[in-house]
Amino acid sequence: MPQPMKGTGTKIVIEWMPDKKSPVPLYQQIVDYISSKIAAGDYTSGTKLPSQRDMAMQFGVNRSTIVTAMEELMSYGLIESHSAHGTCVADMLWSPNHRSQPPNWSHYVKQGVASANPIMIQRLNHYEASPDVIQFSTDQLSFDVFPGKLLENVMMKAASQQPDLSYLQPQGLPELRKILAQRLARHRSIHVPESCILLTTGQVQTMGLIHSCLLKPGSSIFTEKYSWLYSHPLHTNRMKVRPVPMDDEGLCYWQIHLDPETDTSPLVYTMPNYHNPTTLTMSLNRRRQLLGFCQNRQLPIIENDIYGNLWLGELPPPTLKSMDTSGTVLYVSALNKELYPAFGMAYLVAPESVVERLADMKRQTSDMHSFYSQWMLVRMLDDHTFDDYLAYVRNRLVERRDRMLDLLKRYFTDLATWTVPQGGYFIWLEFDDDIPMDQLFEKALLNNILISPGTLFSAEKNNCLRLSFSYAPEKDMERGLKTLAQLTEDLKKHI
């Protein structure tokens, strides 16, 4: 398990485990660790500790061990208990050494304008870097999928044609935008000049630029009931996210009710192809109806198509952007989903005025895009290399999807139902019973399994899981799902 223990302003996220093989008592290890964090100024006056129950679960110890540790810390005067606020780091101003104490960084952290990620998101981000954890949460390819020889050849080709290494245009490398425009026309029937394409480091930056430059505070964004947006407060701190019901054909657009007094600068955010997290694909008829509904109301659409190349059977229906005749749709896609996040490559198709505004903001906030990532992609996209690679990746993903579906049938038939995705990386699973998802997350993590509960993708409580079949080694997939089923059975007994 990774070792750090993080603070987020007024709360602490425990990501350190005591050594149960050490001769030092468990409670003393906990006392020493928390004491050292307080002494270092990582947790200043007022920082709130998790509840004793939560600490016991996260440390993997009995609650009595936590009680002993808390009593010890309290006897040192390092923590104090408040009936209204729980247990917090004590006010240290009485200490004769208070003049040497660090600044109250928690005060500065709390007053920042950016929202912190939810605690579960922070823990997911942390443990996704751990090689010891079975990853059912991450949205990237397994290392054994990417053919190393291909990357080596592309790097050699890119190095042999060294271009100008000066600063790039904020819109991105012109050669890459030109090739993307050609591929969009050929594969997506989207016909735009390269001046209407903006390159970014990923969909997070793309959406951040859109929200910073195009939305007023309080703007309404209508999106599916389950959506990737809910897991990213950076995107939502300037707007009101308005959930819209879904059915088997996709977004139920007729449930969008606009209030001219409260819905300022509204827009629709949707993922028609292999929706994250539900994996549904919007029907062609629903796409046409949604586009017509929005065009009649001058309601902009953000179409997220980052998994559009990862179809696992038939090609998906035409994109909304390809049917758009009035400039209603902003089209978001990426190349790092088919490759690796380290390539840091996504793009936006939008009117030139929008591209120029977002490019200006991009230059203000990030001085330099990854030049070599863009130049390598030029070399990869310039011939059939990328298309051959995509065919290989799709075949591997079909194998992995089918393997996980077989395992779910074996271990979860009496526990849940799930989707059969036609593209992307995920399977969407819904438990038959009311399972406490936060407890399942913690118990899974204690067993070195990382999952993404459906509560991360919704404003409402649910009993769903988004399971990734793209990353975990196939030898670990069965062990992880079998353990997860056992943990679920254990939780059912206490419902």
C-alpha positions as CSV (number, residue, x, y, z in Angstrom):
1,M,0.0,0.0,0.0
2,P,1.2,3.6,-0.6
3,Q,2.3,5.4,2.5
4,P,1.4,9.1,2.6
5,M,-1.3,10.6,4.7
6,K,-2.9,13.6,3.2
7,G,-4.8,16.6,4.5
8,T,-7.4,18.6,2.6
9,G,-7.9,21.8,4.6
10,T,-10.2,20.7,7.4
11,K,-10.2,16.9,6.8
12,I,-7.6,14.2,6.8
13,V,-7.5,11.4,4.3
14,I,-5.7,8.4,5.7
15,E,-3.6,6.5,3.1
16,W,-1.0,5.0,5.5
17,M,-1.2,1.6,7.1
18,P,0.6,0.5,10.4
19,D,3.0,-2.3,10.1
20,K,1.3,-5.3,11.9
21,K,4.6,-7.2,11.9
22,S,6.5,-4.5,13.8
23,P,7.2,-5.0,17.5
24,V,5.9,-1.4,18.1
25,P,2.3,-1.6,19.2
26,L,-0.3,-0.6,16.6
27,Y,-1.7,2.2,18.7
28,Q,1.8,3.6,19.2
29,Q,2.5,3.6,15.5
30,I,-0.6,5.6,14.9
31,V,0.3,8.0,17.7
32,D,3.8,8.5,16.3
33,Y,2.6,9.0,12.7
34,I,-0.1,11.6,13.5
35,S,2.2,13.4,16.0
36,S,4.9,13.7,13.2
37,K,2.3,15.1,10.8
38,I,1.2,17.7,13.3
39,A,4.8,18.6,14.2
40,A,5.7,19.0,10.5
41,G,2.8,21.5,10.1
42,D,0.9,19.2,7.7
43,Y,-2.1,19.3,10.0
44,T,-2.5,22.6,11.8
45,S,-4.9,23.9,14.4
46,G,-8.5,22.9,13.6
47,T,-7.7,20.1,11.2
48,K,-10.5,17.6,11.7
49,L,-9.7,13.9,12.2
50,P,-12.0,11.2,10.7
51,S,-14.4,9.4,13.0
52,Q,-13.0,6.6,15.1
53,R,-15.0,4.1,13.1
54,D,-13.6,5.5,9.8
55,M,-10.1,5.5,11.1
56,A,-10.4,1.9,12.3
57,M,-11.6,0.8,8.8
58,Q,-8.9,2.8,6.9
59,F,-6.1,1.8,9.2
60,G,-7.3,-1.8,9.2
61,V,-7.3,-2.1,13.0
62,N,-9.8,-2.6,15.8
63,R,-11.7,0.4,17.1
64,S,-10.2,-0.1,20.6
65,T,-6.8,0.5,19.0
66,I,-8.0,3.8,17.7
67,V,-9.5,4.8,21.1
68,T,-6.2,4.1,22.8
69,A,-4.3,6.1,20.2
70,M,-6.7,9.1,20.5
71,E,-6.4,9.0,24.3
72,E,-2.7,9.1,24.0
73,L,-2.7,12.0,21.6
74,M,-5.2,13.9,23.7
75,S,-3.0,13.4,26.8
76,Y,-0.2,15.1,24.8
77,G,-2.5,18.1,24.1
78,L,-2.1,17.5,20.4
79,I,-5.8,16.9,19.7
80,E,-9.0,17.9,21.4
81,S,-12.6,16.7,21.2
82,H,-15.6,19.0,20.5
83,S,-19.2,17.8,20.8
84,A,-20.2,19.7,17.7
85,H,-17.1,19.3,15.5
86,G,-15.6,16.0,16.5
87,T,-11.9,15.5,17.1
88,C,-9.6,18.1,15.8
89,V,-5.9,19.1,16.0
90,A,-5.6,21.3,19.1
91,D,-5.0,25.0,19.2
92,M,-1.2,25.1,19.7
93,L,-0.8,28.8,20.5
94,W,-0.4,28.0,24.2
95,S,2.9,26.2,23.4
96,P,6.1,28.0,24.3
97,N,7.3,27.0,20.9
98,H,4.4,28.5,19.0
99,R,6.6,31.2,17.5
100,S,8.4,28.5,15.5
101,Q,5.2,26.9,14.3
102,P,4.6,27.0,10.5
103,P,1.9,29.3,9.1
104,N,-1.7,28.1,9.4
105,W,-1.8,26.6,5.9
106,S,-5.3,25.1,6.4
107,H,-6.6,28.7,6.5
108,Y,-5.0,29.4,3.1
109,V,-6.2,26.1,1.7
110,K,-9.8,26.8,2.8
111,Q,-9.9,30.2,1.3
112,G,-8.8,29.2,-2.2
113,V,-11.4,29.6,-5.0
114,A,-11.0,26.1,-6.4
115,S,-13.0,23.3,-5.0
116,A,-11.2,20.2,-3.7
117,N,-12.0,16.8,-5.1
118,P,-14.3,14.7,-3.0
119,I,-12.4,12.5,-0.5
120,M,-13.1,9.3,-2.5
121,I,-11.8,10.8,-5.7
122,Q,-8.6,11.9,-3.9
123,R,-8.1,8.3,-2.7
124,L,-8.8,6.9,-6.2
125,N,-6.3,9.2,-7.7
126,H,-3.7,8.2,-5.1
127,Y,-4.1,4.5,-5.3
128,E,-4.3,4.4,-9.1
129,A,-0.5,4.8,-9.0
130,S,0.0,1.7,-6.8
131,P,1.2,-1.4,-8.5
132,D,-0.1,-3.6,-5.7
133,V,-3.7,-2.7,-6.3
134,I,-6.1,-4.5,-8.7
135,Q,-7.4,-1.6,-10.8
136,F,-11.1,-1.9,-11.7
137,S,-11.5,1.9,-11.6
138,T,-9.0,3.4,-14.1
139,D,-9.9,4.5,-17.6
140,Q,-6.7,3.6,-19.4
141,L,-5.2,0.7,-21.3
142,S,-3.2,-2.1,-19.7
143,F,0.5,-1.8,-20.3
144,D,0.5,-5.2,-22.1
145,V,-1.9,-3.9,-24.8
146,F,0.3,-1.2,-26.2
147,P,2.9,-2.7,-28.6
148,G,6.2,-1.4,-27.5
149,K,7.8,-1.9,-31.0
150,L,5.3,0.4,-32.5
151,L,6.1,3.2,-30.1
152,E,9.8,2.6,-30.6
153,N,9.5,2.9,-34.4
154,V,7.4,6.1,-34.1
155,M,9.9,7.7,-31.7
156,M,12.7,6.9,-34.1
157,K,10.8,8.3,-37.0
158,A,9.9,11.5,-35.1
159,A,13.6,12.0,-33.9
160,S,14.9,11.6,-37.5
161,Q,12.7,14.5,-38.7
162,Q,13.5,17.0,-36.0
163,P,11.3,20.1,-36.5
164,D,11.5,23.6,-35.0
165,L,11.6,23.4,-31.2
166,S,10.3,26.9,-30.5
167,Y,7.1,27.6,-28.5
168,L,4.0,26.1,-30.1
169,Q,0.9,28.0,-31.1
170,P,-1.6,27.8,-28.2
171,Q,-4.0,26.0,-30.6
172,G,-1.5,23.2,-31.0
173,L,0.9,21.9,-33.6
174,P,-0.5,22.9,-37.1
175,E,0.6,19.6,-38.7
176,L,-1.3,17.6,-36.1
177,R,-4.4,19.8,-36.4
178,K,-4.3,19.4,-40.2
179,I,-4.2,15.6,-39.9
180,L,-7.0,15.6,-37.3
181,A,-9.2,17.6,-39.7
182,Q,-8.6,15.1,-42.4
183,R,-9.3,12.1,-40.2
184,L,-12.5,13.8,-38.8
185,A,-13.7,14.2,-42.4
186,R,-12.9,10.6,-43.3
187,H,-14.0,8.8,-40.2
188,R,-16.6,11.1,-38.6
189,S,-18.0,13.0,-41.5
190,I,-17.1,16.2,-39.6
191,H,-15.8,18.8,-42.1
192,V,-13.9,21.6,-40.5
193,P,-10.7,23.5,-41.2
194,E,-7.7,23.1,-38.8
195,S,-8.4,26.6,-37.5
196,C,-11.5,25.2,-35.8
197,I,-9.5,22.6,-33.8
198,L,-7.9,23.3,-30.4
199,L,-5.5,20.7,-28.9
200,T,-5.5,20.2,-25.2
201,T,-3.8,17.9,-22.7
202,G,-7.0,16.0,-22.0
203,Q,-10.7,16.3,-21.5
204,V,-10.2,17.8,-18.0
205,Q,-8.4,20.8,-19.6
206,T,-10.8,21.0,-22.4
207,M,-13.9,21.1,-20.1
208,G,-12.0,23.5,-17.8
209,L,-11.4,25.9,-20.6
210,I,-15.0,25.7,-21.8
211,H,-16.3,26.4,-18.3
212,S,-13.9,29.2,-17.6
213,C,-14.4,31.0,-20.9
214,L,-18.0,30.3,-22.0
215,L,-20.0,30.0,-18.8
216,K,-21.2,32.7,-16.4
217,P,-21.4,31.8,-12.7
218,G,-24.6,30.0,-12.1
219,S,-25.0,28.7,-15.6
220,S,-27.1,25.5,-16.0
221,I,-25.6,22.5,-17.7
222,F,-28.0,19.7,-18.5
223,T,-26.5,16.2,-18.5
224,E,-27.4,12.5,-18.1
225,K,-28.6,11.4,-14.7
226,Y,-25.2,9.5,-14.4
227,S,-22.3,11.6,-15.7
228,W,-18.5,12.0,-15.5
229,L,-19.1,15.6,-14.6
230,Y,-20.3,14.8,-11.1
231,S,-16.8,13.4,-10.2
232,H,-15.0,16.6,-11.1
233,P,-15.9,19.6,-8.9
234,L,-13.5,21.8,-10.9
235,H,-16.1,21.7,-13.6
236,T,-19.1,22.3,-11.5
237,N,-18.0,25.1,-9.1
238,R,-19.2,27.7,-11.7
239,M,-22.4,26.1,-12.7
240,K,-25.6,24.2,-11.8
241,V,-25.5,20.6,-13.0
242,R,-29.1,19.6,-13.9
243,P,-29.5,15.8,-14.2
244,V,-31.7,14.5,-17.0
245,P,-33.2,11.0,-17.0
246,M,-31.9,8.3,-19.4
247,D,-33.6,5.3,-21.1
248,D,-32.2,2.6,-23.4
249,E,-31.9,5.0,-26.3
250,G,-30.0,7.7,-24.3
251,L,-30.7,11.2,-22.9
252,C,-34.4,11.9,-22.5
253,Y,-34.2,15.4,-24.0
254,W,-37.9,16.2,-23.5
255,Q,-37.2,16.2,-19.8
256,I,-35.0,19.3,-20.2
257,H,-37.1,22.2,-18.8
258,L,-35.6,25.6,-19.3
259,D,-36.5,28.4,-16.9
260,P,-35.5,31.8,-18.5
261,E,-35.1,33.4,-15.1
262,T,-32.8,30.8,-13.5
263,D,-31.2,28.9,-16.3
264,T,-28.6,31.5,-17.4
265,S,-26.5,30.6,-20.5
266,P,-27.7,26.9,-20.4
267,L,-26.1,24.1,-22.4
268,V,-26.3,20.3,-22.8
269,Y,-23.4,18.0,-22.1
270,T,-23.8,14.5,-23.4
271,M,-21.7,11.4,-24.3
272,P,-23.6,9.6,-27.1
273,N,-21.0,6.9,-27.7
274,Y,-20.3,4.4,-24.9
275,H,-21.5,6.7,-22.2
276,N,-19.4,7.0,-19.1
277,P,-20.3,5.4,-16.8
278,T,-23.4,3.5,-18.0
279,T,-21.8,2.4,-21.3
280,L,-25.0,3.1,-23.3
281,T,-24.9,4.2,-26.9
282,M,-27.5,6.8,-28.0
283,S,-29.7,5.6,-30.9
284,L,-29.5,7.4,-34.2
285,N,-33.2,8.5,-33.9
286,R,-32.6,10.0,-30.4
287,R,-29.5,11.9,-31.7
288,R,-31.6,13.5,-34.4
289,Q,-34.3,14.4,-32.0
290,L,-31.9,15.8,-29.4
291,L,-30.1,17.9,-32.1
292,G,-33.4,19.3,-33.4
293,F,-34.7,20.1,-29.9
294,C,-31.5,22.0,-29.1
295,Q,-31.3,23.8,-32.5
296,N,-34.9,25.0,-32.1
297,R,-34.0,26.6,-28.7
298,Q,-30.5,27.8,-29.6
299,L,-29.3,25.5,-26.8
300,P,-25.6,24.6,-27.3
301,I,-24.4,21.0,-27.0
302,I,-21.1,19.7,-25.8
303,E,-20.7,16.3,-27.4
304,N,-18.0,14.2,-25.6
305,D,-16.8,11.4,-28.0
306,I,-13.5,10.4,-26.3
307,Y,-14.3,6.7,-26.7
308,G,-15.6,7.0,-30.2
309,N,-12.6,5.0,-31.7
310,L,-13.0,2.2,-29.3
311,W,-16.1,0.4,-30.8
312,L,-16.0,-3.3,-30.0
313,G,-18.5,-4.6,-32.6
314,E,-20.4,-2.4,-35.1
315,L,-19.5,1.2,-35.8
316,P,-21.5,3.7,-33.7
317,P,-24.1,5.9,-35.2
318,P,-23.1,9.3,-36.7
319,T,-21.9,11.9,-34.3
320,L,-24.1,14.8,-33.4
321,K,-21.5,17.1,-34.8
322,S,-21.6,15.4,-38.2
323,M,-25.4,16.2,-38.4
324,D,-25.0,19.7,-37.1
325,T,-25.9,22.4,-39.7
326,S,-26.2,25.4,-37.4
327,G,-23.0,25.4,-35.3
328,T,-24.9,24.1,-32.2
329,V,-22.4,21.4,-31.2
330,L,-19.0,21.7,-29.6
331,Y,-17.2,18.4,-30.3
332,V,-14.8,17.0,-27.7
333,S,-12.6,14.0,-28.4
334,A,-9.1,12.6,-27.5
335,L,-6.3,10.3,-28.6
336,N,-4.9,9.5,-25.2
337,K,-7.7,7.0,-24.5
338,E,-6.5,4.8,-27.3
339,L,-2.9,5.3,-26.3
340,Y,-1.8,6.3,-22.8
341,P,-2.6,9.3,-20.6
342,A,1.0,10.3,-20.8
343,F,0.5,11.4,-24.4
344,G,-1.8,14.1,-23.0
345,M,-3.8,14.6,-26.2
346,A,-7.4,15.7,-26.6
347,Y,-9.0,18.2,-28.9
348,L,-12.0,20.4,-29.3
349,V,-13.9,21.2,-32.6
350,A,-15.6,24.6,-32.3
351,P,-16.2,27.8,-34.2
352,E,-13.0,29.8,-34.8
353,S,-14.1,32.5,-32.3
354,V,-14.5,29.9,-29.6
355,V,-11.1,28.3,-30.4
356,E,-9.4,31.7,-30.3
357,R,-10.9,32.6,-27.0
358,L,-10.0,29.2,-25.4
359,A,-6.6,29.2,-26.9
360,D,-5.9,32.6,-25.3
361,M,-6.9,31.2,-21.9
362,K,-4.9,28.1,-22.5
363,R,-1.8,30.3,-23.0
364,Q,-2.5,32.1,-19.8
365,T,-2.8,28.9,-17.7
366,S,-0.3,26.5,-19.4
367,D,2.7,27.8,-21.2
368,M,3.7,24.8,-23.2
369,H,1.8,21.7,-24.5
370,S,3.8,18.5,-24.9
371,F,5.7,19.1,-28.2
372,Y,7.0,15.6,-28.6
373,S,3.6,14.0,-27.9
374,Q,2.1,16.0,-30.7
375,W,5.0,15.4,-33.1
376,M,5.0,11.7,-32.4
377,L,1.2,11.6,-33.1
378,V,1.8,13.4,-36.4
379,R,4.2,10.5,-37.4
380,M,1.7,7.9,-36.2
381,L,-1.3,9.4,-37.9
382,D,0.5,10.2,-41.1
383,D,0.3,6.6,-42.4
384,H,-1.7,3.4,-41.5
385,T,0.2,2.9,-38.2
386,F,-2.5,4.3,-36.0
387,D,-5.4,2.5,-37.8
388,D,-3.6,-0.8,-37.6
389,Y,-2.9,-0.2,-33.9
390,L,-6.6,0.6,-33.3
391,A,-7.7,-2.7,-34.8
392,Y,-5.2,-4.5,-32.5
393,V,-6.5,-2.6,-29.4
394,R,-10.2,-3.3,-30.2
395,N,-9.5,-7.0,-30.5
396,R,-7.7,-7.0,-27.1
397,L,-10.5,-5.1,-25.5
398,V,-13.1,-7.5,-26.8
399,E,-11.1,-10.4,-25.2
400,R,-10.9,-8.5,-21.9
401,R,-14.6,-7.5,-22.0
402,D,-15.7,-11.1,-22.7
403,R,-13.4,-12.4,-19.9
404,M,-14.9,-10.0,-17.4
405,L,-18.5,-10.8,-18.5
406,D,-17.8,-14.5,-18.0
407,L,-16.4,-13.8,-14.5
408,L,-19.4,-11.6,-13.6
409,K,-21.7,-14.4,-14.7
410,R,-19.8,-16.8,-12.5
411,Y,-19.6,-14.7,-9.3
412,F,-22.3,-12.0,-9.5
413,T,-25.4,-13.7,-11.0
414,D,-27.2,-13.7,-7.7
415,L,-26.0,-10.3,-6.7
416,A,-26.4,-7.9,-9.6
417,T,-27.2,-7.2,-13.2
418,W,-24.8,-5.5,-15.7
419,T,-24.5,-4.0,-19.2
420,V,-22.8,-5.6,-22.2
421,P,-20.8,-2.7,-23.5
422,Q,-20.4,-2.2,-27.3
423,G,-17.4,0.1,-26.9
424,G,-15.2,1.9,-24.4
425,Y,-13.5,0.5,-21.2
426,F,-16.3,-0.2,-18.7
427,I,-19.1,-2.4,-17.5
428,W,-21.9,-0.8,-15.5
429,L,-23.1,-3.1,-12.7
430,E,-26.2,-2.6,-10.5
431,F,-26.6,-4.6,-7.3
432,D,-30.0,-6.2,-6.6
433,D,-29.9,-5.1,-2.9
434,D,-29.1,-1.8,-1.1
435,I,-25.4,-2.2,-0.6
436,P,-23.5,0.5,1.4
437,M,-21.1,1.6,-1.4
438,D,-18.8,3.6,0.8
439,Q,-18.2,0.5,3.0
440,L,-17.7,-1.7,-0.1
441,F,-15.1,0.8,-1.4
442,E,-13.2,0.7,1.9
443,K,-13.3,-3.1,2.3
444,A,-12.2,-3.6,-1.3
445,L,-9.3,-1.2,-0.8
446,L,-8.2,-3.1,2.3
447,N,-8.0,-6.1,0.0
448,N,-6.0,-4.2,-2.6
449,I,-8.9,-3.7,-5.0
450,L,-9.8,-0.3,-6.4
451,I,-13.4,0.3,-7.5
452,S,-15.5,3.3,-8.7
453,P,-18.8,3.4,-6.9
454,G,-21.7,4.8,-8.9
455,T,-22.2,7.5,-6.3
456,L,-19.2,9.3,-7.9
457,F,-21.2,9.7,-11.1
458,S,-24.5,10.9,-9.7
459,A,-26.0,13.5,-7.3
460,E,-28.1,10.7,-5.8
461,K,-27.4,7.5,-3.9
462,N,-27.3,4.4,-5.9
463,N,-26.1,0.7,-5.8
464,C,-24.0,0.7,-8.9
465,L,-20.3,0.1,-9.8
466,R,-18.4,1.2,-12.9
467,L,-15.9,-1.7,-13.5
468,S,-13.0,-1.2,-15.9
469,F,-12.0,-4.3,-18.0
470,S,-9.2,-2.4,-19.8
471,Y,-6.4,-2.3,-17.3
472,A,-6.2,-5.0,-14.6
473,P,-3.9,-7.9,-15.6
474,E,-6.1,-10.8,-16.7
475,K,-4.5,-13.0,-14.1
476,D,-5.7,-10.7,-11.4
477,M,-9.2,-10.1,-12.8
478,E,-10.7,-13.3,-11.4
479,R,-9.1,-13.0,-8.0
480,G,-10.4,-9.4,-7.8
481,L,-14.0,-10.1,-8.8
482,K,-14.2,-13.2,-6.7
483,T,-13.1,-11.2,-3.6
484,L,-15.4,-8.3,-4.5
485,A,-18.4,-10.7,-4.7
486,Q,-17.4,-12.2,-1.3
487,L,-17.2,-8.7,0.3
488,T,-20.6,-7.9,-1.1
489,E,-22.1,-11.1,0.3
490,D,-20.7,-10.2,3.7
491,L,-22.2,-6.7,3.6
492,K,-25.6,-8.1,2.6
493,K,-25.7,-10.1,5.8
494,H,-25.6,-6.9,7.8
495,I,-28.2,-5.0,5.8
